Amino acid sequence: MENGLQQFLLQLQQVDLAMEDLARSELFKPAPRSLSLEKSTRLSYQRAKAFANAYGLTLKDVLYITPKFWKLHREPLLTLDGGAFTLLSIQCNLFVGTLAPFALKRPELQRILQSALDFDLSAQFMLTEVNHGLDARNIQTTATILPDGDIDLHTPSPNDAKVMPPTTPRGGIPVVAIVMARLVSGDKDCGIRPFLVQLGNGKEMCKGIMSKALPPRTGAHPVDHALTYFDHVRLPKSALLGSVEGTEDKREEFLSSIHRVAVGTLFLSGCVIPSLKLAAYNAACFSQNRLVSGQDGTPMAVIDFRTQHMPILHAIAQYSVLEAFLVSAAIAFREQSVDPRVRHGIATAFKAIALGHFSKSITAMNERCGWHGHYEHNQLLQMELEMRGASTAEGDIRVLAIRLASELLLGRYQMPPPNDSTSPIARHEASLFSEARDLLQQGAKGIHRSERFNRNILPLALPLVEAIGHRMAYEAAIDANVDPSLLNLYESVVLKEDSAWYVEQGGLSREIQREMEAQAVDVLLPRMNDLLRASGVQPYSNAPMTSKMLWNDFVSGLEVFSGDAPSDLFP
């Protein structure tokens, strides 16, 4: 057992070294801005393959959500190309994770699974349609069983096109997908089922399949997100994953077929952690190098100003706590005795606070970098724009929060209770739910989806879920022995999220709250550089604003204009 653990830790160390080598390689150097969209997209695919091969995830890693799988989703290398990471996460989690259980009874699928893990093909998961987002049980793409047993895959109308999965030939490798469609046998609707479909060969689309590439997202590394249409595509009966008969419980069957979406909700949000680490590192380096004149004329670094170093320390506290929460949540996902609805609830709570912390912290740090923060090459703005995609990937966070809060208020299931119900953060969570339940009973009269429910309860959904997440994150960090000084600062951040409640009911005045934050910052400031070095993101920083050497290299590469034109401004 001990030898096995040592071997596993050695593998993780080898992965770390491989990632650092990749970060320094030509492949991951910032691409020239003149690079065409086609070539930029192809580059992201090449990086995704290099990433996948260096990591070497196995089928076991994906199926059993091993620590190596967790590690991939908080790998600092992902900050250098969010597009490559998007491709890799879809492939390893949604495609491989969905197809793998069917391969247990169909050995011929093993080859496809291995090709996906090796990134020899682009493997997609196609659920959402233009007119159907989180109401995916209402998708309209049909898969009709023909008299000879073959299957006709069809998009009934333009609004039923599959949306977002990258399906064009721009990647230069074959594209396959698990397509979720409504199985029709005779006149019977048999429910939503998964089908394995080849979309293209890397040069052109397969017959009857059309892909319309969406424009690149502003600031993000390009991925060929697309609208995809099927025009009576004939598939062999083996394309159906599972049996024609299915089960009696259509809802449960559908949820089972998309079970990896919940895994993606959690782990895709985990990319907040390395992004916060790199943002804090870059902002700190800039702030230490940026000098202004002090009162006596002596140069001083702007990092010395409280308004400059406080957001950086907040980010350090946040990623330290989120890392502990992610591990705790991952362990819950591996525990089959945990209700799947609760597992999805934990993922939703993690996603809610991870994106909330990131949004506020990245903006605060970027603003303090002055005009440097307006440019993608300094990484902060690009990470902010990349992360906006994560807010809707695997479920729009606000809609997920509405669903979770509604089900909890209606008593359908419960989230894990607090370890210490007397802590201020746990009391805040309990109080918000008590207020919401009172509104549900008195105002909305317990009627789900009524106008009063819409008016009074839905706006509370995200704050309720964030309260759960803050409490679970804080407790996970305690259990993981996160530095108490970081915990104190994190607690002060959480208090500021609903300062009024802590004044009104928590017994903590605004002055006390400010002092809690100030004391935590005082303790952590002398250790800031050590904490940043411990994050391990230095090899992934290439922002010109962080050092004189990088700045000089950047300036030397700028387009130069000069000439001998005479000045005729003044006669």
N, C-alpha and C positions, 0 to 999 in steps of 0.2 A: 504493500500500500504506500509506504513511504517512498520507495523507489519510483512508483508511478507518479506521485506528486512531484518529485524532483524532476522527472522527465518532462512533465507538463509545464512546470515553471521554466525549464530550459527552453522549451518550444516557444513560450511567450517571449522570453528574452531574445531569441533568434528572430522572432517577428519584429520586435522593436528595432533591432539592428537593420533588418531588411527595409523597414519603413523609413528609417533615417537615410539609408543609402538611396532609396527612391526619391526622397525629398531633395537630395542633392544632385540627382541625375539630370541629364539634359531633358528627359521626358517631362519632368515636372517644373522646369524653369518657366517663368511667366511667358506666355505666348505673345508674340508681337501683335500690336493692336491692328495692324494691317492684314492679319490672317483672315481669310474668307470664312464665312459662316460654315461652309461645307468642311473646310479643313479644321476649323475649331471644334466642330462636332465630332469629326473623326478622331481628333486628339483626345477628347474626353473618353471615347470608347477605348482607345489604346491605353490610356491611363487606368481605366477601370479594369482592363485585363491584367495589366501589370500589378495593380493593387490586389486583385483576386489571386494571382499566381504566387505573389509574395506571402500572402496570408495563409493560403492553403487550407481553407475551410473544408471540412469533410461533411458527408451526409449526416453523420452522427452529431456534429456541431450544430447543424441546422435543426434537425429533428428534436434534439434534446436541449436546445438552447443553452449550450455550454458556456463557460466563462470566456472561451475564445470568441464565441459569437457576440457576447456582450462587448468584448474588447474592440471588435471591429467597428462597432457603432459609436465608440468614443475615441477613435483613432485620430491623432492630430493630423495625419496626412489628408484626411477628408477636407480640411480647411483650404487646401491648395487647389481643389477642384470639386466643388459641390455637385457638378453635373456627373462626374465619374462616380462619386459616392451614391448619387441617386440611382444610377444604372445598377450598381453593384448591390445595393440594398433591395431593390425590386427583385433582382435576379435570385439572390440567395434566400431571401425571406419569403416573398410572395410566390414566386414560381416554384423554386425547389421545395419549399416547405409545404406547398399545396400538392404538388405532384408526387412527392416521396411516398406518402401512405398508399397510393394506388400502385406504386412500383413493387410493393411487397407481394402482390399477386400477379403482376405483369412484368416479368424480368426484362422484356424488350425495352422498357422505359428507363432502365438503368443507364444505358448509353447516353440518352438525352440528358439525364440528371447530371452525369459526370461532365458532359460538354458544357452544361450551364455553369457548374461549379468552376470549371477551367476557363470560362468566358470565351469559349470557341464559337459561341453563338450568343445572340441577344435574346433573352427570355423575358417575356412580359406577362402581366396579369391584367386582364381586361374585364372590369366590372362596371365602372361608372359610365353613364351615357349623358349626352348633352342635357336631356330633360330629367335625368334621374341621378342625383348625387347620393346622399345618405339614405334616400328612400329606394335603395337598390333592389328591394324585393319587387319593385314595379317595373324593372327593366323590360324593354320590348323586343330586343334582338331575339329572333326565333331560330330554333334548330328542329326542323321537321323531319320525322322519320319517313323515308320514301318506301314505296312498295317492295323494292329489292333489298331493303335494310340499310342502305346508305342514308346519309343525313344532309339536309339542305339548310345551310347557315345563311341567314338573311337579315339585313337591316331594313325594317319596314318603312321608315321615313328618315329624312335628314336629321331630325331631332333625336333619333335613336342611335346615332353614331356613337361609337365608343370614344371617350375623350381622355386625353392626357398621356396614356402610355406611348413611349417613343417607338414608332413602328416603321419609319421610313428606311430606305436603303443607305442612308448617310453614314451609318456606322461601318459599312463595308463588310459585315459578317451576316450570316443567315439569321433571320428573325423568326422565332416561334412564340406562341402565346397560349396561356390558358384563358379561354374566352368563356365568360359566364353568359349563358343564354337560356331562354325559355324552351324547354323540351316539349314538342308537340307530337303526339302519336294519334293519328286519326283526328278526331274532334276533341281529344282530351288534352288539357294543359297539365303536364306532369311536373311542373315546377321548374325552378332555376337549377341548372346543372352545369358542371365544368366540362369544357371540350378542349382537346389539345389540337392546335391548328398551326400549320406553318404559314407565315405571312409573306415571306420573301426570301431570296437567296443571297442577299447582300448587294445585288446589282439592280434587281427589279422586284416588284411585288408579284405575288402569285396570282394566277388568273381569278378574276372576280373580286379581288380585294383592292381597295383604293385607300391611300393614306394622304391626308392633307396636312402638311406640316404647319403648326402654329408658329407665329413669330417668336423669336427668342425673348425670354423674360429680361426686362431691364436690369443690367448689372450682373446677372447670374451667368455662370458658365453655361454655354449652349448645350441643350439636349433637344433632340428632335421630337418634342411633344407633338401630338397630332390628333386629328379626328380620323377615325378609321371606319370604313364602310364595307359591308359584305353584300355582294350581289349574287344571291343564290349560289353560294360556294358549295360544291359537292364534296362531302367528307366521307371517309370510310366509317363503318359502324364502330371501329376501334377508336375513333376520335373521342367518343363519349367516355368520360372517366367515371366509372361506376356502372350500375345496372340501369336498364330502362325502367324497371319497376320502382326502384327507389324505396322510400319508407312512407308510412302513413302520415307522419308528422312533417309536413313540408317546411314549416318554419325552422324546425330543429335541423332538418337536412340542409337547408340553405345556410344557416349559421355555421354548421359544421364545415361546409365547403369553403367558407371565407374566414376560417378561424385564424389564419395567419395575419389578417388585417389588424387584429388586436395586438399581435406581437409587433407589427410595424408601428402601431400607434405609440407604443412604448419606446422601442429601440431607435426608430428614426428620430424621435425627439431627443435621444441621447446625444445627437451631434451638437446640441447646445453646449455640452461640457467642453470639448476641445475648442469650440469657437469662442467661448468666454475666456478660456485660458490664453488663446492667441491674442484676443482683443486686449486683455489686461496687460499682457507682455508688451505689445506694440505701443499701447498708450503710455505705459510706464517708461519705456525707453525714450519715446519722444519727449515726455515731460522731464526726464532727467537731463536730456541734451539741450532742451530749449531754455535759454538764459535770458533773464531780464535784469535791469538795474534795481538794486535794493535802495533803501532810503539813504544809505551813505554812498551810493554810487557803485558799490561792490556788486559784481554779477552774482545772481542767485538762480538756481534752477526752479522752474515753475512747479516741479513736483512738491516743493516745500509748502505750497499753498493748500489749505485744507480742501478747498473746492476742487483741487486737481487730484489729490491722492485718495480722497474718500471714495469716489466712484470705482477706482481701481481695486481698493480693498473690499468694497461691496462685492465686486465681481469674483474676487478670490474666495470670499466666504460662500457665495452662491454656488460656484462650481464645486467646492469642497463638499457642501451638503448634498447637492444634486448627485454627485458621484456615489455617495453612500445610499441615497434613495434609489438610484438606478439598480444597484446591486441587490438591495432588499426587494425591489419589485421583480427583478429577474428571478430571484429565488422563488417568489410566489408563483411566477409563471411556470416554473418547473414542477410545482406541487400540484398534482392532478386532483387532490382532494379539495382544492380551493374551487369554489363555484366559478365557472367561466365568466359569469356576469361580474363577479367581484374582481377577477383578474383584469377584465376590460376596464372596470372602474378604477383600479389602481393605475392602469396605463393612462387613462384619461386625466386623473389627478396629477400624475407626473408631467404629462404633456402641458397641462394648463399652467402649472407654476414654472416649468422650464422655459416655456415661450414667454411668459410674463416677465420673469427675471431677465431673460436675454433682451427682450425688446427695450426695457427701461435702461439696462446697463449699457448696451451697445450704443444707444443714442447719447447717453450722458458722457461716455468716454470719447466718442467720436466728436461731439461738440467741443470738447476740451483740447482737440488737436487742431483747432483753427481751420485755416483753409486747406491744410493737408487732409482733413477728414472728408473733403468733397470728392476725393479721387479714389477710384477703385484700386489703384496700385498700392495703396497703403492698407489694404485688406479689410479694414473695419467696415467700410460701406458695402463692399462686395459681400461680406459675410452676412450683413444685415439683410441685403436683398435676397441672398440665397435662402436665408432662414424663413423668409415670408412664404416660400413654397411649403415648408414643413408645417405651417399652421393649418393647411388644408389637406395635405397628404395623409392618407389613411384616416380621413374624417376631419372636417372643419371643427376646430376646438370648441367654438361657441355652441355648435349644434350638439356635439358630443356631451358637452357640459349640461345642456338642457335635458338631454335624454337621461343622463346619470342622475342629476338632481331630481328630476320628476319621478324616476323609479324609486329612489330612496325615500322621497317624501310620501309616496304612495305605499311604502312598506313592502315592496316586492322582494327586497333583499337588503342586507346591511353591509357596510364597509367594516374592515377590521377596527375594533374599538381602540381608544388611546391607551397607552401604557400608564400614563399619569393623567387622569381626568381633571386634576387640580391645576395643571400648568396653565399659564395665561393663554397660550395658543390653543390648547384643547378646550378651554372654557369659551374662547371666541367661536370656535367651530360649533360647539353645542348650542351656544346662544343664537347663532345665525339660523341653525336648523329649527330651533324652537320658535323663532320669529316667523320663519317661513311656514311652519306647520300651523301656527295660529292663523296666518293669512289664508292658508288653504282651507281650514275649517270654517273660519268666520266670513272671510270675503268671498273666496271662490266656492265655498260650500262643498268642498271635496270633489268638485266636478272637474275631471281631467280634460284639458283642451277647451275649457270654456273661455269666454271673453275675459272674465275676471282672472282666470288662471294665466291667460296670456298677458294681462295687464300687470298683475301683482307678483307672479311667481317667476315667469321667464327671465325678467331682468336680474333676478337674484341668483340664477342658476350658476353662472361662471364664478361669482364671489363665493358661493357655497362650495363649489368643487375646489376652488383655490384654497379655501380654509381647510378642507380635508388634506389637500396636498402639502400645505405648509406644515400641518401637524405631523403627517406621516414622514415628511422629509426631515423634520427636526428630530423626531424620535429615531429614525434610521441613523442619523448622524451621531446621536448619543450612543446607540448600540455599536456603531463602528468606531467609537473612540476618536471622533474628529476633535481636533484641538478645541478646548473650551473657549478660547478667545475668539476663534472663528465662529463658534456657535453663538456666542454673545452678540457678535456683530450681525449674524444672520437673523437672530431674534429681533434685533432693533429694526432691521429691514422689514420684517414681517409686520411688526407693530405699525410701521408707517403706512402699510397698505390699507389699514382701517384705523387710523389714529383716533378718530372720534369715538369708536366703540371702546377702546382701551382707556380713554378719558372718562367716558360716561359710566361704563360698567366694569372696567378692569382695574380701576383705582390707580391708573398711571397718568399723571398730568402730562401736558405737552412738555413741560420743563424736564420732568423725569425721563420722558422718552428721548429728548434731545441729549440729556446727560448720559443715558445708557449707550447711545450711539457714539458720543464723543469719547467716553472712556474706552470702549472697545477699539476704536480707531487709534487712540493713544498707545494702547498695548501692542497693536499689530504693526504700526508704522515702522518701527525700527527693524522689523523682520520681513518687510515687504519684499526686498530683493531675494532673500532666501526662499520665500514662498513662491516667487515667480520662477526662480531657477528650478525648484522642485517640480514644477508643472511639466517640465520636459519639452516645451514647445519651441525652444530657441531654434532648432534646425528647420522649423517650418515658417519662420518669420523672414519675409523678403521685402518688407515695406521700406521704401527709401527714407522715410521720416525717422527711422529708428537708429540710424548710425551715419556718420560722416562718409564712410566708405560706400555704403549703399546709395547715399544721396549723390555722391560724386559720379558713381557709375550711372545713375539715373539721368543726371544732367548731361553727361557726355553722350547719351543715346538720344537726346531730344533733337527734333528737326531744327536745323539752323537756317536762319534767314539773315543775309547781310548784303551789302552793295555799296555803290559809290554815288548814289543819287544826290544831286545838290539840293540844299534847302532853299526853297523859294517862299518861305512863310513871311519873311520880312524883306521889303525891297532894299 
